[in-house]
Amino acid sequence: MSPLQPKQTLRLGPALFAIAALLALPYRAQAVTAIASITVSSSALTYTVVDFTQQYMTPNPPGAPITIGGQIVTKNTGSGSIVLLSPANISGGGGGVLKISYFSMTCSGTARAGQTLVATKTPLVASSSVTCATYTNNFDSSTLPGGQLNFAMTIFLDDRTLDNDAYPATNFTLVATAT
Protein backbone atom coordinates (compact mmCIF):
# COMPACT_ATOMS: atom_id res chain seq x y z
CA MET A 1 0.00 0.00 0.00
CA SER A 2 1.17 3.49 -0.73
CA PRO A 3 1.05 6.48 1.64
CA LEU A 4 -1.93 8.82 1.74
CA GLN A 5 -1.88 11.43 -0.97
CA PRO A 6 -1.09 15.03 0.12
CA LYS A 7 -4.12 16.98 1.34
CA GLN A 8 -6.14 13.80 1.90
CA THR A 9 -8.30 14.16 4.99
CA LEU A 10 -8.59 11.50 7.66
CA ARG A 11 -11.71 12.00 9.80
CA LEU A 12 -12.36 10.30 13.11
CA GLY A 13 -15.62 10.85 14.94
CA PRO A 14 -18.03 11.85 16.02
CA ALA A 15 -16.44 10.48 19.12
CA LEU A 16 -18.57 8.88 21.75
CA PHE A 17 -17.80 10.39 25.11
CA ALA A 18 -19.38 8.19 27.72
CA ILE A 19 -19.40 9.10 31.34
CA ALA A 20 -19.30 6.54 34.10
CA ALA A 21 -19.83 7.58 37.67
CA LEU A 22 -19.66 5.49 40.80
CA LEU A 23 -21.75 6.86 43.64
CA ALA A 24 -20.52 6.26 47.15
CA LEU A 25 -22.52 5.66 50.29
CA PRO A 26 -22.45 8.24 53.11
CA TYR A 27 -19.42 8.11 55.40
CA ARG A 28 -20.36 8.18 59.08
CA ALA A 29 -22.76 11.02 59.89
CA GLN A 30 -21.51 13.26 57.09
CA ALA A 31 -22.87 12.37 53.66
CA VAL A 32 -20.20 12.62 50.96
CA THR A 33 -21.16 11.54 47.49
CA ALA A 34 -18.59 10.83 44.81
CA ILE A 35 -19.36 12.58 41.52
CA ALA A 36 -17.91 12.10 38.03
CA SER A 37 -19.48 14.20 35.31
CA ILE A 38 -17.52 15.65 32.42
CA THR A 39 -18.13 17.83 29.40
CA VAL A 40 -16.07 18.09 26.21
CA SER A 41 -15.73 20.98 23.79
CA SER A 42 -15.59 18.84 20.64
CA SER A 43 -16.90 15.47 19.56
CA ALA A 44 -15.16 15.04 16.21
CA LEU A 45 -11.52 15.27 15.19
CA THR A 46 -10.29 15.65 11.60
CA TYR A 47 -6.69 15.28 10.44
CA THR A 48 -5.44 16.52 7.06
CA VAL A 49 -2.24 14.82 5.95
CA VAL A 50 0.05 17.23 4.09
CA ASP A 51 3.67 16.09 4.09
CA PHE A 52 3.96 12.69 5.84
CA THR A 53 6.68 13.95 8.19
CA GLN A 54 4.77 14.76 11.38
CA GLN A 55 5.07 12.42 14.31
CA TYR A 56 2.67 14.54 16.38
CA MET A 57 0.14 16.02 13.95
CA THR A 58 -2.66 17.89 15.70
CA PRO A 59 -6.25 17.70 14.48
CA ASN A 60 -7.65 20.50 12.35
CA PRO A 61 -9.45 23.28 14.21
CA PRO A 62 -12.01 23.63 15.62
CA GLY A 63 -11.71 20.17 17.20
CA ALA A 64 -8.32 20.56 18.83
CA PRO A 65 -7.48 20.63 21.55
CA ILE A 66 -10.54 19.27 23.33
CA THR A 67 -11.36 21.18 26.50
CA ILE A 68 -12.51 18.96 29.36
CA GLY A 69 -14.79 20.48 31.97
CA GLY A 70 -17.19 19.12 34.55
CA GLN A 71 -17.09 17.83 38.10
CA ILE A 72 -15.02 15.27 39.97
CA VAL A 73 -15.64 14.83 43.70
CA THR A 74 -13.95 12.01 45.63
CA LYS A 75 -14.59 10.77 49.16
CA ASN A 76 -12.04 10.88 51.97
CA THR A 77 -10.95 7.32 51.10
CA GLY A 78 -11.71 7.53 47.37
CA SER A 79 -10.02 8.41 44.13
CA GLY A 80 -10.95 9.37 40.59
CA SER A 81 -9.72 9.24 37.03
CA ILE A 82 -10.42 10.25 33.46
CA VAL A 83 -9.32 7.71 30.84
CA LEU A 84 -9.55 7.48 27.06
CA LEU A 85 -10.71 4.09 25.75
CA SER A 86 -9.50 3.31 22.24
CA PRO A 87 -11.15 1.09 19.64
CA ALA A 88 -9.40 -1.73 17.80
CA ASN A 89 -7.15 -0.84 14.86
CA ILE A 90 -9.16 0.79 12.08
CA SER A 91 -9.50 -1.10 8.79
CA GLY A 92 -9.68 0.94 5.62
CA GLY A 93 -11.91 0.19 2.65
CA GLY A 94 -8.91 -0.81 0.51
CA GLY A 95 -7.27 -3.11 3.05
CA GLY A 96 -5.10 -0.56 4.84
CA VAL A 97 -4.82 -0.56 8.61
CA LEU A 98 -4.66 2.57 10.72
CA LYS A 99 -3.03 1.37 13.90
CA ILE A 100 -4.30 2.97 17.09
CA SER A 101 -0.63 3.16 18.17
CA TYR A 102 -0.24 5.89 15.50
CA PHE A 103 -2.19 8.11 17.90
CA SER A 104 -0.88 9.64 21.11
CA MET A 105 -2.48 11.83 23.75
CA THR A 106 -1.48 14.73 25.96
CA CYS A 107 -3.61 16.15 28.76
CA SER A 108 -2.35 19.57 29.75
CA GLY A 109 -3.20 22.57 31.84
CA THR A 110 -2.60 23.72 35.36
CA ALA A 111 -2.81 20.67 37.61
CA ARG A 112 -4.46 21.55 40.90
CA ALA A 113 -3.84 20.04 44.33
CA GLY A 114 -5.10 16.46 44.18
CA GLN A 115 -5.15 16.36 40.37
CA THR A 116 -2.44 14.80 38.21
CA LEU A 117 -2.46 15.17 34.43
CA VAL A 118 -0.56 12.03 33.54
CA ALA A 119 -0.44 11.67 29.77
CA THR A 120 2.25 13.50 27.76
CA LYS A 121 2.29 12.29 24.13
CA THR A 122 1.50 8.86 25.46
CA PRO A 123 0.79 6.31 22.70
CA LEU A 124 -2.74 4.97 22.58
CA VAL A 125 -3.27 1.22 22.66
CA ALA A 126 -5.85 -0.63 20.54
CA SER A 127 -8.85 -1.87 22.53
CA SER A 128 -7.41 -0.50 25.75
CA SER A 129 -7.30 2.66 27.86
CA VAL A 130 -4.80 5.43 28.58
CA THR A 131 -5.14 7.59 31.68
CA CYS A 132 -5.52 11.32 31.14
CA ALA A 133 -5.98 12.53 34.74
CA THR A 134 -6.11 11.09 38.24
CA TYR A 135 -7.62 12.51 41.43
CA THR A 136 -6.72 11.85 45.06
CA ASN A 137 -9.07 11.45 48.00
CA ASN A 138 -11.09 14.53 49.07
CA PHE A 139 -10.76 16.17 45.67
CA ASP A 140 -13.60 18.58 44.86
CA SER A 141 -13.53 20.33 41.48
CA SER A 142 -16.10 22.89 42.67
CA THR A 143 -13.28 24.54 44.65
CA LEU A 144 -11.20 25.13 41.49
CA PRO A 145 -11.10 28.48 39.67
CA GLY A 146 -14.32 28.62 37.64
CA GLY A 147 -15.87 25.93 39.86
CA GLN A 148 -15.10 23.00 37.56
CA LEU A 149 -12.43 21.02 35.73
CA ASN A 150 -10.73 22.91 32.92
CA PHE A 151 -7.85 21.34 31.00
CA ALA A 152 -6.98 20.34 27.44
CA MET A 153 -6.69 16.94 25.80
CA THR A 154 -4.93 16.71 22.44
CA ILE A 155 -4.89 13.53 20.37
CA PHE A 156 -1.96 13.50 17.95
CA LEU A 157 -1.57 11.40 14.79
CA ASP A 158 1.75 10.09 13.47
CA ASP A 159 1.31 10.56 9.71
CA ARG A 160 4.71 9.19 8.67
CA THR A 161 3.57 5.63 7.78
CA LEU A 162 -0.10 5.91 6.85
CA ASP A 163 -1.47 3.67 4.10
CA ASN A 164 -3.33 5.26 1.19
CA ASP A 165 -6.88 4.29 2.09
CA ALA A 166 -10.21 5.66 3.26
CA TYR A 167 -10.78 5.08 6.97
CA PRO A 168 -14.24 5.17 8.54
CA ALA A 169 -15.13 7.42 11.44
CA THR A 170 -14.35 5.58 14.66
CA ASN A 171 -15.43 6.12 18.24
CA PHE A 172 -13.11 6.70 21.18
CA THR A 173 -14.67 6.87 24.65
CA LEU A 174 -13.75 9.24 27.45
CA VAL A 175 -14.65 7.82 30.86
CA ALA A 176 -14.65 9.62 34.22
CA THR A 177 -14.91 7.74 37.52
CA ALA A 178 -14.93 8.78 41.17
CA THR A 179 -15.28 6.86 44.44
C-alpha positions in Angstrom: 0.0 0.0 0.0 1.2 3.5 -0.7 1.0 6.5 1.6 -1.9 8.8 1.7 -1.9 11.4 -1.0 -1.1 15.0 0.1 -4.1 17.0 1.3 -6.1 13.8 1.9 -8.3 14.2 5.0 -8.6 11.5 7.7 -11.7 12.0 9.8 -12.4 10.3 13.1 -15.6 10.8 14.9 -18.0 11.9 16.0 -16.4 10.5 19.1 -18.6 8.9 21.7 -17.8 10.4 25.1 -19.4 8.2 27.7 -19.4 9.1 31.3 -19.3 6.5 34.1 -19.8 7.6 37.7 -19.7 5.5 40.8 -21.7 6.9 43.6 -20.5 6.3 47.1 -22.5 5.7 50.3 -22.4 8.2 53.1 -19.4 8.1 55.4 -20.4 8.2 59.1 -22.8 11.0 59.9 -21.5 13.3 57.1 -22.9 12.4 53.7 -20.2 12.6 51.0 -21.2 11.5 47.5 -18.6 10.8 44.8 -19.4 12.6 41.5 -17.9 12.1 38.0 -19.5 14.2 35.3 -17.5 15.7 32.4 -18.1 17.8 29.4 -16.1 18.1 26.2 -15.7 21.0 23.8 -15.6 18.8 20.6 -16.9 15.5 19.6 -15.2 15.0 16.2 -11.5 15.3 15.2 -10.3 15.6 11.6 -6.7 15.3 10.4 -5.4 16.5 7.1 -2.2 14.8 5.9 0.1 17.2 4.1 3.7 16.1 4.1 4.0 12.7 5.8 6.7 14.0 8.2 4.8 14.8 11.4 5.1 12.4 14.3 2.7 14.5 16.4 0.1 16.0 14.0 -2.7 17.9 15.7 -6.3 17.7 14.5 -7.6 20.5 12.4 -9.5 23.3 14.2 -12.0 23.6 15.6 -11.7 20.2 17.2 -8.3 20.6 18.8 -7.5 20.6 21.6 -10.5 19.3 23.3 -11.4 21.2 26.5 -12.5 19.0 29.4 -14.8 20.5 32.0 -17.2 19.1 34.6 -17.1 17.8 38.1 -15.0 15.3 40.0 -15.6 14.8 43.7 -13.9 12.0 45.6 -14.6 10.8 49.2 -12.0 10.9 52.0 -10.9 7.3 51.1 -11.7 7.5 47.4 -10.0 8.4 44.1 -11.0 9.4 40.6 -9.7 9.2 37.0 -10.4 10.2 33.5 -9.3 7.7 30.8 -9.5 7.5 27.1 -10.7 4.1 25.7 -9.5 3.3 22.2 -11.2 1.1 19.6 -9.4 -1.7 17.8 -7.2 -0.8 14.9 -9.2 0.8 12.1 -9.5 -1.1 8.8 -9.7 0.9 5.6 -11.9 0.2 2.7 -8.9 -0.8 0.5 -7.3 -3.1 3.0 -5.1 -0.6 4.8 -4.8 -0.6 8.6 -4.7 2.6 10.7 -3.0 1.4 13.9 -4.3 3.0 17.1 -0.6 3.2 18.2 -0.2 5.9 15.5 -2.2 8.1 17.9 -0.9 9.6 21.1 -2.5 11.8 23.7 -1.5 14.7 26.0 -3.6 16.1 28.8 -2.4 19.6 29.7 -3.2 22.6 31.8 -2.6 23.7 35.4 -2.8 20.7 37.6 -4.5 21.5 40.9 -3.8 20.0 44.3 -5.1 16.5 44.2 -5.1 16.4 40.4 -2.4 14.8 38.2 -2.5 15.2 34.4 -0.6 12.0 33.5 -0.4 11.7 29.8 2.2 13.5 27.8 2.3 12.3 24.1 1.5 8.9 25.5 0.8 6.3 22.7 -2.7 5.0 22.6 -3.3 1.2 22.7 -5.8 -0.6 20.5 -8.8 -1.9 22.5 -7.4 -0.5 25.7 -7.3 2.7 27.9 -4.8 5.4 28.6 -5.1 7.6 31.7 -5.5 11.3 31.1 -6.0 12.5 34.7 -6.1 11.1 38.2 -7.6 12.5 41.4 -6.7 11.9 45.1 -9.1 11.5 48.0 -11.1 14.5 49.1 -10.8 16.2 45.7 -13.6 18.6 44.9 -13.5 20.3 41.5 -16.1 22.9 42.7 -13.3 24.5 44.6 -11.2 25.1 41.5 -11.1 28.5 39.7 -14.3 28.6 37.6 -15.9 25.9 39.9 -15.1 23.0 37.6 -12.4 21.0 35.7 -10.7 22.9 32.9 -7.8 21.3 31.0 -7.0 20.3 27.4 -6.7 16.9 25.8 -4.9 16.7 22.4 -4.9 13.5 20.4 -2.0 13.5 18.0 -1.6 11.4 14.8 1.8 10.1 13.5 1.3 10.6 9.7 4.7 9.2 8.7 3.6 5.6 7.8 -0.1 5.9 6.8 -1.5 3.7 4.1 -3.3 5.3 1.2 -6.9 4.3 2.1 -10.2 5.7 3.3 -10.8 5.1 7.0 -14.2 5.2 8.5 -15.1 7.4 11.4 -14.4 5.6 14.7 -15.4 6.1 18.2 -13.1 6.7 21.2 -14.7 6.9 24.6 -13.8 9.2 27.4 -14.7 7.8 30.9 -14.6 9.6 34.2 -14.9 7.7 37.5 -14.9 8.8 41.2 -15.3 6.9 44.4 
